[in-house]
Every structure is written in C-alpha cells, then in structure tokens.
C-alpha cells in the first residue's frame, strides 16, 4: 500500500469550459454536468485517508492526456495518469514517447479506450488494435479495460495473446448488478482471472446497481466473485468519482469497499487499498 494512506486507483476530473463531456447526456446524468476539479476531489478523498490517486481519461480526445499529465505534475495527490491515444494509429509508439517526453510525462502509467462504446464485440482483437496494445507493452504501460460483459471474451483472448501486457479491468467488467443475474459475466470473469497479467478494479459497482436503493447485500455476490477469482493481490480499490455520486458519496464508496473486503487479513486489505494499484501502475 502507499506508505501514507489509501490509493484511489480510479477517478476523473473535468472542466466543461475546457472540454465538453459529450457522454453526459439525459436527465439521469444531469448531476454530472458541472465541473469536477482536483480540489473538489481532495476535499472528499483526504479526509477519507486517501493519499494518492490515479486519474483516468474520460473522452477520446488526444489533448486531454497532456492536460492530465500537466495536472499530475503540479499536484502531489495524483500519482498516475491513465490517458487516451488512438491505439489504431500506425504512429502510436511515437505518440506514447512524445507524451512521456512532455510535461508530467513521468506520470503516464497507462492508456484506456472506451471499448464499451464500440459496436464490434471483438474490437480488442482487431489487428490494428492489437498492434497498438503491443506498443503499450513495449513501453511498459498498462491498458485499462472498459468493457461490457459481452466484450469480456475478446478481453480474454487479448490477455492470452499478450501476456507481457498488464491489463486492468475497470468496474469489474460492469456486471448487471441491478438485474441480479451474474451469468454469463461470472464465468467470463473467472476465465479472465486465470491470466496472471490481468488485475481488476473494485470500482463502479453502485452505478451498476439500483442507484436509489442499492445495498451491500446487492453488491456482495459480485465482489465475492472477483475476490475469489483474482485474489486481493490482483484487486484494487477505485472510487469512480465523480460518477459514483449518482448513487453514493465518496465516503460511502470507501466504506462499502471496506465492508466488502472485511473478511481479509491486514496484508490482503492493504493490497486492495493500495498495494495492487501501486504495483500494477508502478506508482
């Protein structure tokens, strides 16, 4: 674990005057249509004992990543940045090198693409995507998997084909918690977890449940599955702030994670609350 506190391995920031967040649409997401800054996060995270965070991209816009890197360089709360690049571009290796050479480049720890928005369930297995993922591995960077359950089979094939690439599964692969139907998600998760290069974020659960009435009991079967499949050494806490605010406060999210992992010993708890993120992202 981070020596002085908890690591929040997944959060976002944005300022709408700088860049629109075009995914925030409809009445349900209206509470997110405002600015969320690092100062806002600090007010929630530091009282909860969080001393380091990983900020994650939100839009498929190349300019966002250098902005996040510069922010990390100017604030000691952010220990790592998961940015975005066009994985399908032939020059992806050069793009990664340029990011690392720019302001805050030492904070670049990984890349993410919103695979959940891709119509092709096998998008991850496209040759041009696979080439981009190989470039990440060559650069010593991780890849965050933002996928829906039906896209997990493609993630499994990538994990098998690229054992040198560290994959981080966001939000448990978005199980249908509100529907209470763990299959076929659970079987796919257990298969994915057989690959030692894959870790998983204990994050995003409350927004896959019923936002207004979720309980710990609703979440526990899904948390237990990933705990059993990955083990605490390959599981990391992430708040998914500010998206989590649709269903819970920051303090509630951390308390929920602690309840869901209450059966672990001290070393295992330390792994989930910091050690796994520190190791996987090389913070």
Buried (B, 14 or more C-beta within 10 A) or exposed (E): BBEEBBBBBBBBBBEEEEBEBEEBEEEEEEEBEEEBEBEBBBEBBEEBEBBBBBBBBBBBEBEBBBBBBBBBBEBEBBBBBBBBBBBBBEEBBEBBBEBBEBBBBEBBBBBBBBBBEBEEBEBBBBEEBBBBBBBBBEBEBBBBBBBBBEBBBBBBBBBEEBEEBBBBBBBBBBBBBBEEEBEEBBEBBBBBBEBEBBBBBBBBBBBBBBEEEBEEEBBBEBBEBBBEBBBBBBBBBBBBBBBBBBBBEBEBBBBBBBEBBEEBEEEBBBBBBBBBBBBBBBB
